[in-house]
Amino acid sequence: MTKTLILNSKQIEQKINRIAYEIYENNYDEKEIVIAGIATNGFLLAQRISGVLQGISKIKVQLIEISMDKENPFNSELKLKLSDKELKNKVIILVDDVLNSGKTLIFGAKLFLNAPVKRLTTAVLVDRGHNRYPIKADVVGLSLSTTLQEHITVELNKKGKETVYLS
């Protein structure tokens, strides 16, 4: 199986910066936002976006991690470390690395449906556009048309050696 490099480390950094600026542009008047990253790569991406946001704005950023079994979210228990009271009137940015079918994002969004949040926005590094669930990415680093047989691999755990591959 061949791997095609889609984004190198510098390009990923540029996409993250653009995502952070777009989030800031849409939320410049907020005092605080919550960035919720879906484990593992979504949380790594959320950390990077949070760091850029804190460098370009005075918005207080609260970073939280959502853990779930991405392959089988129906049977995984989803919990937030924040209560509904702590989420009240807050802007939530839900972050994941790749939007494929929308299943992971919709299960992540489900955590916030009963909370009185001000707004829920989704952000992804790569949107493949194969949505089977009624959710979309509001902020996208790269939209990429792929076949259902192709796979996107995002490697964010080695600073300076991040990559996105299509295989």
One Martini backbone bead per residue (centre of mass of N, CA, C, O) as a GRO file, in nm:
protein
  167
    1MET     BB    1   0.095   0.038   0.025
    2THR     BB    2   0.058   0.365  -0.049
    3LYS     BB    3   0.200   0.683   0.040
    4THR     BB    4   0.070   1.018   0.057
    5LEU     BB    5   0.167   1.330   0.088
    6ILE     BB    6  -0.026   1.608   0.206
    7LEU     BB    7   0.116   1.705   0.485
    8ASN     BB    8   0.340   1.890   0.640
    9SER     BB    9   0.458   2.052   0.906
   10LYS     BB   10   0.427   2.341   0.791
   11GLN     BB   11   0.135   2.306   0.684
   12ILE     BB   12   0.007   2.235   0.955
   13GLU     BB   13   0.080   2.498   1.095
   14GLN     BB   14  -0.082   2.677   0.901
   15LYS     BB   15  -0.359   2.548   0.956
   16ILE     BB   16  -0.366   2.603   1.259
   17ASN     BB   17  -0.347   2.908   1.238
   18ARG     BB   18  -0.603   2.948   1.067
   19ILE     BB   19  -0.799   2.821   1.264
   20ALA     BB   20  -0.742   3.013   1.500
   21TYR     BB   21  -0.820   3.275   1.351
   22GLU     BB   22  -1.111   3.192   1.288
   23ILE     BB   23  -1.199   3.156   1.578
   24TYR     BB   24  -1.135   3.446   1.662
   25GLU     BB   25  -1.318   3.594   1.458
   26ASN     BB   26  -1.586   3.442   1.577
   27ASN     BB   27  -1.476   3.523   1.908
   28TYR     BB   28  -1.362   3.818   1.994
   29ASP     BB   29  -1.603   3.884   2.226
   30GLU     BB   30  -1.496   3.673   2.408
   31LYS     BB   31  -1.375   3.566   2.724
   32GLU     BB   32  -1.456   3.250   2.678
   33ILE     BB   33  -1.336   2.923   2.582
   34VAL     BB   34  -1.399   2.586   2.470
   35ILE     BB   35  -1.169   2.322   2.407
   36ALA     BB   36  -1.260   2.009   2.249
   37GLY     BB   37  -1.078   1.715   2.236
   38ILE     BB   38  -1.045   1.426   2.055
   39ALA     BB   39  -0.918   1.148   2.122
   40THR     BB   40  -0.602   1.209   2.043
   41ASN     BB   41  -0.556   1.403   1.797
   42GLY     BB   42  -0.770   1.617   1.872
   43PHE     BB   43  -0.619   1.709   2.128
   44LEU     BB   44  -0.352   1.791   2.000
   45LEU     BB   45  -0.484   2.003   1.819
   46ALA     BB   46  -0.617   2.168   2.047
   47GLN     BB   47  -0.353   2.253   2.179
   48ARG     BB   48  -0.240   2.410   1.938
   49ILE     BB   49  -0.474   2.607   1.905
   50SER     BB   50  -0.464   2.721   2.190
   51GLY     BB   51  -0.178   2.842   2.171
   52VAL     BB   52  -0.240   3.041   1.946
   53LEU     BB   53  -0.478   3.191   2.078
   54GLN     BB   54  -0.311   3.295   2.325
   55GLY     BB   55  -0.112   3.464   2.130
   56ILE     BB   56  -0.362   3.647   1.974
   57SER     BB   57  -0.528   3.666   2.250
   58LYS     BB   58  -0.751   3.733   2.546
   59ILE     BB   59  -0.872   3.466   2.550
   60LYS     BB   60  -0.998   3.232   2.742
   61VAL     BB   61  -0.869   2.895   2.757
   62GLN     BB   62  -1.037   2.584   2.769
   63LEU     BB   63  -0.908   2.255   2.805
   64ILE     BB   64  -1.046   1.947   2.673
   65GLU     BB   65  -1.106   1.593   2.698
   66ILE     BB   66  -1.230   1.338   2.475
   67SER     BB   67  -1.327   1.012   2.543
   68MET     BB   68  -1.325   0.744   2.292
   69ASP     BB   69  -1.453   0.499   2.083
   70LYS     BB   70  -1.427   0.544   1.750
   71GLU     BB   71  -1.531   0.263   1.644
   72ASN     BB   72  -1.740   0.243   1.923
   73PRO     BB   73  -1.941   0.483   2.055
   74PHE     BB   74  -2.194   0.325   2.160
   75ASN     BB   75  -2.002   0.170   2.400
   76SER     BB   76  -1.899   0.439   2.504
   77GLU     BB   77  -1.808   0.642   2.761
   78LEU     BB   78  -1.914   0.975   2.810
   79LYS     BB   79  -1.712   1.242   2.956
   80LEU     BB   80  -1.706   1.531   3.151
   81LYS     BB   81  -1.523   1.774   3.351
   82LEU     BB   82  -1.781   1.939   3.305
   83SER     BB   83  -2.042   2.114   3.387
   84ASP     BB   84  -2.324   2.269   3.296
   85LYS     BB   85  -2.254   2.524   3.460
   86GLU     BB   86  -1.964   2.563   3.322
   87LEU     BB   87  -2.110   2.584   3.019
   88LYS     BB   88  -2.259   2.830   3.055
   89ASN     BB   89  -2.243   3.049   2.793
   90LYS     BB   90  -2.046   2.888   2.612
   91VAL     BB   91  -1.797   2.836   2.386
   92ILE     BB   92  -1.765   2.559   2.166
   93ILE     BB   93  -1.480   2.365   2.052
   94LEU     BB   94  -1.478   2.099   1.834
   95VAL     BB   95  -1.203   1.860   1.801
   96ASP     BB   96  -1.054   1.706   1.506
   97ASP     BB   97  -0.867   1.564   1.260
   98VAL     BB   98  -1.099   1.380   1.111
   99LEU     BB   99  -1.357   1.394   0.865
  100ASN     BB  100  -1.565   1.146   0.761
  101SER     BB  101  -1.874   1.056   0.865
  102GLY     BB  102  -1.937   1.198   1.174
  103LYS     BB  103  -1.951   1.014   1.426
  104THR     BB  104  -1.751   1.139   1.625
  105LEU     BB  105  -1.864   1.429   1.630
  106ILE     BB  106  -2.156   1.358   1.719
  107PHE     BB  107  -2.070   1.228   1.989
  108GLY     BB  108  -1.928   1.479   2.096
  109ALA     BB  109  -2.176   1.674   2.076
  110LYS     BB  110  -2.368   1.520   2.271
  111LEU     BB  111  -2.241   1.634   2.538
  112PHE     BB  112  -2.377   1.943   2.472
  113LEU     BB  113  -2.698   1.924   2.439
  114ASN     BB  114  -2.774   1.963   2.766
  115ALA     BB  115  -2.626   2.222   2.756
  116PRO     BB  116  -2.610   2.587   2.801
  117VAL     BB  117  -2.484   2.679   2.537
  118LYS     BB  118  -2.407   2.924   2.310
  119ARG     BB  119  -2.191   2.755   2.122
  120LEU     BB  120  -2.126   2.517   1.851
  121THR     BB  121  -1.810   2.423   1.719
  122THR     BB  122  -1.629   2.290   1.442
  123ALA     BB  123  -1.296   2.129   1.407
  124VAL     BB  124  -1.067   2.043   1.134
  125LEU     BB  125  -0.804   1.941   0.944
  126VAL     BB  126  -0.971   1.704   0.785
  127ASP     BB  127  -1.205   1.687   0.507
  128ARG     BB  128  -1.365   1.423   0.324
  129GLY     BB  129  -1.692   1.422   0.268
  130HIS     BB  130  -1.847   1.142   0.415
  131ASN     BB  131  -2.124   1.206   0.522
  132ARG     BB  132  -2.370   1.025   0.754
  133TYR     BB  133  -2.406   1.272   0.934
  134PRO     BB  134  -2.557   1.568   1.085
  135ILE     BB  135  -2.246   1.696   1.027
  136LYS     BB  136  -2.008   1.965   1.040
  137ALA     BB  137  -1.746   2.166   0.946
  138ASP     BB  138  -1.665   2.496   1.024
  139VAL     BB  139  -1.352   2.432   1.053
  140VAL     BB  140  -1.097   2.402   0.792
  141GLY     BB  141  -0.792   2.308   0.673
  142LEU     BB  142  -0.876   2.047   0.474
  143SER     BB  143  -1.015   1.961   0.170
  144LEU     BB  144  -1.073   1.607   0.075
  145SER     BB  145  -1.098   1.400  -0.191
  146THR     BB  146  -1.218   1.069  -0.145
  147THR     BB  147  -1.231   0.749  -0.101
  148LEU     BB  148  -1.351   0.495   0.097
  149GLN     BB  149  -1.072   0.325   0.075
  150GLU     BB  150  -0.933   0.549   0.184
  151HIS     BB  151  -0.671   0.686   0.404
  152ILE     BB  152  -0.615   0.889   0.690
  153THR     BB  153  -0.301   1.006   0.832
  154VAL     BB  154  -0.228   1.143   1.154
  155GLU     BB  155   0.079   1.306   1.274
  156LEU     BB  156   0.131   1.485   1.605
  157ASN     BB  157   0.358   1.369   1.827
  158LYS     BB  158   0.602   1.514   1.649
  159LYS     BB  159   0.776   1.777   1.665
  160GLY     BB  160   0.844   1.861   1.322
  161LYS     BB  161   0.695   1.556   1.220
  162GLU     BB  162   0.439   1.620   1.091
  163THR     BB  163   0.162   1.433   0.929
  164VAL     BB  164  -0.020   1.371   0.615
  165TYR     BB  165  -0.179   1.077   0.490
  166LEU     BB  166  -0.243   0.885   0.195
  167SER     BB  167  -0.378   0.525   0.150
   0.00000   0.00000   0.00000
